[in-house]
Amino acid sequence: MSGQKSNEMLAAVYDKPGDASTVLSARYVKRPEVGAGQVRVRLAFSGINPTDVKIRSGRTPRPIADFQVPHMDGSGTIDAVGPGVEMTRIGQRVWVLLAAHESRWGTAAQWTVVNQDRAIELPDEVSFELGATLGVPAVTAANCLLGDGPITGKDVLIAGGAGAVGRCAVELAHWQGARVAASVSGEVKAEITRQAGADFVVNYREASAKEQLQAWSTKVAHIVELDLGTNLDLDLAVAAPGASIVTYAADREDPIIPIRRLMAAGVSLRFMLLYTLPAPVLAAAIDIVSAALAANALQLPPVQVFTLADIVGAHQVQEAGPTGRVLVELP
């Protein structure tokens, strides 16, 4: 590329939190060097998640040393390894997880460096586009859905079935042999969710949503929840005694927890944050995603692809709440 030195790369960067149009730009920076236990990945695609725009905007504060390359997830090919990493990994196709967590080097760049366990082998038959949509959503879904035990043959409810995490959860639940219901906000999202494998889809905005779900099942054993405050009444209306509700998002005000109702229903609540999962638990969720990929259980969702030069537009679309996923293709 014109003007690019051999030790440089093109990257999206920001040096302070703020609005995308104010703080984000694409420019050349020095290419990162690989350290002990790390791999360097020549990226093909970067995936944008809600967590990425929250961090960039300052809603989820993170320290910035000089500059930050955003985005946790991506896909590409390992082109260098550090001490302690097998040389055979050079040339391996991978999907990347949590690149920008406690690191300057997110995936919105031509290269990133990550610890070797955060670059996971991508089968040859799986596209780089699909690989870039895994990471945070798929691993979150795997832990929320299967972190409490098997779900085969059980009734499962996924809130927000067309969202990044929700769609992965629907696919994984279908793969695992559960009966799957999902809630969505409209017909376009309902069709996306059905295509992902949901057996029953309800529009949670409809006045009869509770009754529709109860007609489908009142023996839901496991619920993956993204808005506990809004949906808890609906969840309890269909939960079987001993059901578990796992929630992974906290975008609204904290709900009032109806302790007596939860006790009477025998329902347990679990809260998960991907960044704080113990290493063995995180590894188990990654293994689930890898097994699902090998079984062809995860498919490419609807995507919008941007160039790195239009990184501001990509973030603005993500913040607006896209139907599908937002990817950035790296030059």
C-alpha positions as CSV (number, residue, x, y, z in Angstrom):
1,M,0.0,0.0,0.0
2,S,1.2,3.5,-0.8
3,G,3.1,5.1,2.0
4,Q,3.2,2.0,4.2
5,K,6.6,1.0,5.7
6,S,7.6,-2.6,6.1
7,N,7.2,-2.5,9.9
8,E,3.8,-0.7,9.8
9,M,0.2,-1.7,9.4
10,L,-3.1,0.0,8.7
11,A,-5.3,0.1,11.8
12,A,-8.4,1.8,13.3
13,V,-7.3,3.7,16.4
14,Y,-8.6,6.0,19.0
15,D,-6.7,7.7,21.9
16,K,-9.6,8.7,24.1
17,P,-13.2,7.5,24.5
18,G,-16.0,9.3,22.7
19,D,-18.3,9.4,19.7
20,A,-17.1,7.3,16.7
21,S,-17.0,10.3,14.3
22,T,-14.9,12.2,16.8
23,V,-12.3,9.7,18.1
24,L,-12.0,6.9,15.5
25,S,-9.6,7.1,12.5
26,A,-7.7,4.7,10.3
27,R,-3.9,5.3,10.1
28,Y,-0.6,3.6,10.0
29,V,0.9,2.4,13.2
30,K,3.9,0.2,14.0
31,R,3.1,-3.5,13.6
32,P,3.0,-5.4,16.9
33,E,5.8,-7.7,17.9
34,V,5.0,-11.2,19.0
35,G,5.9,-12.1,22.6
36,A,6.3,-15.2,24.7
37,G,3.3,-17.5,24.5
38,Q,1.8,-15.3,21.8
39,V,0.9,-15.6,18.1
40,R,0.6,-12.9,15.5
41,V,-2.4,-13.1,13.2
42,R,-2.6,-11.5,9.8
43,L,-6.3,-10.6,9.9
44,A,-8.9,-11.1,7.1
45,F,-12.0,-9.8,9.0
46,S,-12.7,-8.1,12.2
47,G,-16.1,-8.6,13.9
48,I,-17.8,-5.7,15.9
49,N,-19.8,-6.5,19.0
50,P,-21.8,-4.2,21.3
51,T,-19.0,-4.5,23.9
52,D,-16.6,-2.9,21.3
53,V,-18.7,0.3,20.9
54,K,-19.4,0.5,24.6
55,I,-15.7,0.5,25.4
56,R,-14.9,3.0,22.6
57,S,-17.7,5.3,23.7
58,G,-16.6,5.2,27.3
59,R,-19.7,3.6,28.6
60,T,-17.5,0.7,29.7
61,P,-14.3,2.5,30.7
62,R,-10.9,1.0,29.9
63,P,-7.5,2.6,30.3
64,I,-5.8,3.8,27.1
65,A,-2.0,3.9,26.8
66,D,-1.2,6.2,23.8
67,F,-3.8,4.6,21.5
68,Q,-6.2,1.7,21.3
69,V,-7.0,-0.6,18.3
70,P,-10.7,-1.7,18.9
71,H,-12.5,-5.0,18.5
72,M,-12.3,-8.3,20.4
73,D,-13.0,-10.7,17.5
74,G,-11.6,-11.6,14.1
75,S,-10.2,-14.2,11.8
76,G,-7.1,-14.7,9.8
77,T,-3.9,-16.6,9.5
78,I,-1.0,-17.0,12.0
79,D,2.2,-15.6,10.5
80,A,4.5,-15.5,13.5
81,V,4.8,-17.2,16.9
82,G,6.6,-16.3,20.1
83,P,8.8,-18.4,22.4
84,G,6.9,-21.3,23.8
85,V,4.5,-21.7,20.8
86,E,4.9,-24.5,18.3
87,M,6.3,-23.4,15.0
88,T,3.7,-25.6,13.3
89,R,1.1,-23.0,14.1
90,I,2.5,-20.7,11.5
91,G,0.1,-20.7,8.5
92,Q,-2.8,-21.9,10.6
93,R,-6.2,-20.4,9.9
94,V,-7.8,-19.2,13.2
95,W,-10.6,-17.3,14.8
96,V,-9.6,-14.8,17.4
97,L,-11.2,-14.1,20.8
98,L,-10.8,-11.2,23.2
99,A,-7.9,-9.6,21.3
100,A,-8.5,-6.1,22.8
101,H,-9.1,-7.3,26.3
102,E,-6.2,-5.9,28.4
103,S,-4.3,-5.3,25.2
104,R,-3.8,-2.4,22.8
105,W,-4.0,-4.7,19.8
106,G,-7.6,-5.3,18.8
107,T,-8.6,-6.8,15.5
108,A,-9.5,-3.7,13.6
109,A,-6.1,-3.8,12.0
110,Q,-4.0,-5.7,9.5
111,W,-2.3,-7.7,12.3
112,T,-3.0,-8.5,16.0
113,V,-1.1,-10.4,18.6
114,V,-2.9,-12.5,21.2
115,N,-2.0,-15.3,23.6
116,Q,-1.9,-18.5,21.8
117,D,-5.1,-19.9,23.4
118,R,-7.1,-17.0,22.0
119,A,-6.3,-17.9,18.4
120,I,-8.4,-21.0,17.8
121,E,-8.0,-23.2,14.8
122,L,-10.5,-22.5,12.0
123,P,-11.4,-25.6,9.9
124,D,-10.5,-25.2,6.2
125,E,-14.2,-25.4,5.2
126,V,-15.2,-22.6,7.5
127,S,-15.1,-19.1,5.9
128,F,-13.1,-16.2,7.5
129,E,-16.4,-14.3,7.5
130,L,-18.0,-16.9,9.8
131,G,-14.8,-17.1,11.9
132,A,-15.0,-13.4,12.6
133,T,-18.6,-13.7,13.9
134,L,-17.7,-16.3,16.6
135,G,-15.6,-15.0,19.5
136,V,-17.5,-13.1,22.1
137,P,-21.1,-14.1,20.9
138,A,-20.5,-17.8,20.3
139,V,-18.4,-18.4,23.5
140,T,-20.8,-16.4,25.6
141,A,-23.7,-18.5,24.1
142,A,-21.8,-21.7,24.8
143,N,-21.3,-20.9,28.4
144,C,-24.8,-19.5,29.0
145,L,-26.4,-22.5,27.4
146,L,-24.2,-25.4,28.4
147,G,-22.3,-24.2,31.4
148,D,-24.8,-25.7,33.8
149,G,-25.0,-29.1,32.2
150,P,-26.6,-31.0,29.3
151,I,-29.8,-29.7,27.7
152,T,-30.6,-32.6,25.3
153,G,-34.3,-33.2,25.3
154,K,-35.1,-30.2,27.4
155,D,-37.2,-27.1,26.7
156,V,-35.0,-24.0,26.4
157,L,-35.9,-20.4,25.9
158,I,-33.5,-17.9,24.3
159,A,-34.3,-14.2,24.7
160,G,-33.3,-12.1,21.7
161,G,-33.0,-15.0,19.4
162,A,-31.9,-12.9,16.4
163,G,-29.1,-11.1,18.2
164,A,-25.4,-12.1,18.1
165,V,-25.4,-14.2,21.2
166,G,-29.0,-15.3,20.9
167,R,-28.7,-16.6,17.4
168,C,-25.6,-18.6,18.4
169,A,-27.5,-19.9,21.4
170,V,-30.4,-21.0,19.2
171,E,-28.0,-22.9,16.8
172,L,-26.1,-24.5,19.7
173,A,-29.4,-25.6,21.5
174,H,-30.7,-27.0,18.2
175,W,-27.4,-28.9,17.7
176,Q,-27.6,-30.3,21.2
177,G,-31.1,-31.7,20.7
178,A,-33.1,-29.3,22.9
179,R,-36.6,-28.0,22.1
180,V,-35.9,-24.3,21.4
181,A,-38.2,-21.3,21.8
182,A,-36.9,-17.8,21.2
183,S,-38.2,-14.3,21.7
184,V,-37.7,-11.5,19.1
185,S,-39.0,-8.0,18.4
186,G,-40.4,-8.4,14.8
187,E,-41.0,-10.7,11.9
188,V,-37.7,-10.2,10.1
189,K,-35.9,-11.2,13.3
190,A,-38.4,-14.1,13.7
191,E,-37.4,-15.5,10.3
192,I,-33.7,-15.2,11.1
193,T,-34.3,-17.1,14.3
194,R,-36.3,-19.8,12.7
195,Q,-33.6,-20.3,10.1
196,A,-31.1,-20.7,13.0
197,G,-33.2,-23.7,14.3
198,A,-35.8,-22.3,16.7
199,D,-38.9,-24.6,17.1
200,F,-41.1,-21.7,18.3
201,V,-40.7,-17.9,18.0
202,V,-42.7,-15.3,19.8
203,N,-42.7,-11.5,19.5
204,Y,-42.2,-10.3,23.1
205,R,-43.9,-7.0,22.2
206,E,-47.2,-8.7,21.7
207,A,-49.7,-8.6,24.6
208,S,-50.2,-12.3,24.3
209,A,-46.5,-13.2,24.4
210,K,-46.8,-14.9,27.8
211,E,-49.8,-16.9,26.8
212,Q,-48.2,-18.0,23.5
213,L,-45.1,-19.2,25.3
214,Q,-47.2,-21.0,28.0
215,A,-49.1,-22.8,25.2
216,W,-45.8,-24.0,23.8
217,S,-44.4,-25.1,27.2
218,T,-44.5,-24.4,31.0
219,K,-41.6,-26.8,31.6
220,V,-38.7,-24.7,30.3
221,A,-35.6,-26.0,32.0
222,H,-33.1,-23.4,30.9
223,I,-33.3,-19.7,29.9
224,V,-30.6,-17.6,28.2
225,E,-31.5,-14.0,29.1
226,L,-30.2,-10.6,27.9
227,D,-32.7,-8.3,29.7
228,L,-33.6,-9.8,33.1
229,G,-35.5,-6.8,34.3
230,T,-37.9,-6.7,31.4
231,N,-38.3,-10.4,30.9
232,L,-38.2,-12.0,34.3
233,D,-42.0,-12.2,34.6
234,L,-42.2,-13.9,31.3
235,D,-39.4,-16.2,32.2
236,L,-41.0,-17.3,35.5
237,A,-44.3,-17.9,33.7
238,V,-42.8,-20.7,31.7
239,A,-40.0,-22.0,33.9
240,A,-40.2,-25.5,35.3
241,P,-39.3,-26.1,39.0
242,G,-35.5,-26.2,39.2
243,A,-35.0,-24.2,36.0
244,S,-32.0,-22.0,35.6
245,I,-31.8,-18.5,34.1
246,V,-28.4,-17.2,32.9
247,T,-28.1,-13.6,32.1
248,Y,-25.2,-12.0,30.2
249,A,-26.2,-8.4,29.6
250,A,-26.9,-5.4,31.8
251,D,-27.9,-2.5,29.5
252,R,-30.9,-1.3,31.5
253,E,-31.4,-0.4,35.1
254,D,-30.9,-3.1,37.7
255,P,-34.2,-5.0,38.2
256,I,-35.9,-5.7,41.5
257,I,-35.4,-9.4,42.2
258,P,-38.6,-11.1,43.4
259,I,-36.9,-13.4,45.9
260,R,-40.1,-15.1,47.1
261,R,-41.3,-15.9,43.6
262,L,-37.9,-17.3,42.6
263,M,-37.8,-19.4,45.8
264,A,-41.3,-20.7,45.2
265,A,-40.5,-21.6,41.6
266,G,-37.2,-23.2,42.6
267,V,-35.5,-21.1,39.9
268,S,-31.8,-20.3,40.1
269,L,-30.1,-17.2,38.6
270,R,-26.6,-17.1,37.2
271,F,-24.8,-14.0,35.9
272,M,-21.9,-14.3,33.5
273,L,-19.3,-11.9,32.1
274,L,-17.0,-13.4,29.5
275,Y,-14.0,-11.3,30.7
276,T,-14.1,-12.8,34.2
277,L,-14.7,-16.5,33.4
278,P,-12.1,-18.7,35.1
279,A,-9.7,-20.1,32.5
280,P,-10.9,-23.7,32.6
281,V,-14.6,-22.5,32.1
282,L,-13.6,-20.3,29.2
283,A,-11.6,-23.1,27.6
284,A,-14.6,-25.4,28.0
285,A,-16.9,-22.9,26.2
286,I,-14.3,-22.5,23.4
287,D,-14.2,-26.3,23.0
288,I,-18.0,-26.3,22.6
289,V,-17.8,-23.7,19.8
290,S,-15.0,-25.7,18.1
291,A,-17.1,-28.9,18.3
292,A,-20.1,-27.1,16.9
293,L,-18.0,-25.8,14.0
294,A,-16.7,-29.3,13.3
295,A,-20.4,-30.5,13.2
296,N,-21.4,-27.7,10.8
297,A,-23.8,-26.5,13.5
298,L,-22.9,-22.8,13.3
299,Q,-23.7,-20.9,10.1
300,L,-22.9,-17.4,8.8
301,P,-25.5,-14.9,10.0
302,P,-26.6,-12.0,7.9
303,V,-23.6,-9.6,7.7
304,Q,-22.8,-6.1,6.6
305,V,-19.2,-5.7,5.5
306,F,-17.2,-2.4,5.8
307,T,-13.7,-1.4,4.8
308,L,-11.3,-0.1,7.4
309,A,-11.5,3.3,5.8
310,D,-15.2,3.4,6.8
311,I,-14.6,2.3,10.4
312,V,-16.7,5.2,11.7
313,G,-19.7,4.1,9.6
314,A,-19.2,0.5,10.8
315,H,-19.4,1.6,14.5
316,Q,-22.4,3.8,13.8
317,V,-24.3,0.9,12.2
318,Q,-23.4,-1.3,15.2
319,E,-24.6,1.3,17.6
320,A,-27.9,1.6,15.7
321,G,-28.7,-2.0,16.4
322,P,-28.1,-4.0,13.1
323,T,-30.1,-7.0,12.0
324,G,-27.2,-9.3,11.7
325,R,-23.5,-8.8,12.2
326,V,-21.1,-6.0,11.3
327,L,-17.7,-7.0,9.9
328,V,-14.7,-5.0,8.8
329,E,-12.6,-6.5,5.9
330,L,-8.9,-5.9,6.3
331,P,-6.8,-4.9,3.3
